[in-house]
Amino acid sequence: MRCEETRNAERVRIMTFNVLCPAYKRSGDDGRESDDGTRAMTRTMRAIDLVTSTSSDVMCAQEFWHADEATAAAWMTALERDGYWTRATKRTSGRCDGLLTAVKKETLEVLDARDVLFNDCGDRVACVVRARRTSDGTELIVVNTHLLFPHNENSSLIRLRECFKILEYLRGMMREPELRGRKVPIVVTGDFNGSNKGRVYQFFKSQGFVSALDSCQARDGCVTPWISHLNHHGECVGVDHMFLLNPSRQVIELGASWKEAVFAMMRAKIVEKGLVDDVAAFAAVDENDDGLLSKDEFFEFANRIGLCGEKSPGLLPAELEALYDACDKDGNGMLDFQEFVETMDIEGMAQASSMTSLDVGDFMASSAAGVVVFPMDSWDQDVWEIGDLAIKNALLPDAMIEGQWPSPDDFDVSDHGPLVVDFALQ
């Protein structure tokens, strides 16, 4: 992996790198690298050197150890010395790590920066930065995120929900007066904890996004079984991605509704329980048989069909409350049968389930977005239009491109490889 240090006025270089928080790096039988401050700082400085050597215009790091003052100060000092604007985004529930996003002030002016808190069972977050190129005023949006690790079979559904929340937030942002409906290139990058065969990847593709690394490989005719992460199970997997949505691909309004996705999941779970009509489903929720569904009854039913708790899709009380409020059309604090049917439509779900082979995740994705953009299969340069960003190059360490984890002599900075992508304005 070699990144040219010379700057090109037309180039935008973006890097994503999970730097492996010392509090999570295993050391010895039961210890962590964070137990040895000197050792942790030594690796931190090597990670900083690697990042700054790439001359990136935007750097998106995950597992940034913000809770350790010395580590955080080392990162901020080095990046600010090299002319970067920086922003740390802490995970929720007091987690020790989070995101670090840095923007080179010489090439990009930060116009807006916001943290997106998913408020979910994984305590995950995203950082959204809108920036303008100093050379020509062109704007772009970059999203840095780190999705849930695949702990069990429901993890992919949780990661989908996290993606829906990102796109829903971006849709609201695009409607604000500052953008006035203008279409700008959007880059969503980070550690997605899922491969290019997974649900999240396929959903982004269905919405017009393209993977920078996979598109480069397809264009150059050198598709390889690339990997970017050596996980704690000893498995080599490709989970670090950079997705691009160009203005020319924004043929529908950007966005996805996480609530609609979860309602689809609830419908599917209800049908799986053998409740295939609206009356029976309503009665199953209405425990006191008074013809109305209280918030407590709604919450309890969600628990009964396996949407909360360990080894479940992990819905939290705040999410359930938002779902209940979305059902409560008249806002009187109770759900009647008509409100339940309008939202849930169990009979419609039962019919759809009997006619297709789709699973819960498929129903979530189709309900969240509603519209599928025809995927781009051609990587000819003619597909780029004025105002788009063309993907010029995408780099991982050489061994990772070939599907091998490097030897410790070649790379031992993290258990993830840094992904660096060069874009060029058309």
Buried (B, 14 or more C-beta within 10 A) or exposed (E): BEBEEEEEEBBBBBBBBBBBBBBBBEBEEEEBBBEBEEBBBEBBBBBBEBBBEBBBBBBBBBBBBBBBEEBBEBBBEBBEEBEBBBBBBBBBEEBBBBBBBBBBBEBBBBEBBEBBBBBBBBBBBBBBBBBBBBEEEBBBBBBBBBBBBBBEEBBBBBBBBBBBBBBBBBBEBBEEEEBEEEBBBBBBBBBBBBBBEBBBBBBBBBBBBBBBBBBBBBEEEEEEEBBBBBBEEEEBBBBBBBBBBBBBBBEEEBBBBBBBBBBBBBBBBBBEBEBBEBEBBBBBBBBEEEEBBBBEBBBEBBEBBBBBEEEBBBBEEEBBEBBBEBBBEEEEEBBBBEBBBEBBBBBEBBEBBEEEEBEBBBBBBBBBBEEBBEEBEEBEEEBBEEBBBBBBBBBBBBBBBEEBBBEEEEBEBBBBBBBBBBBBBB
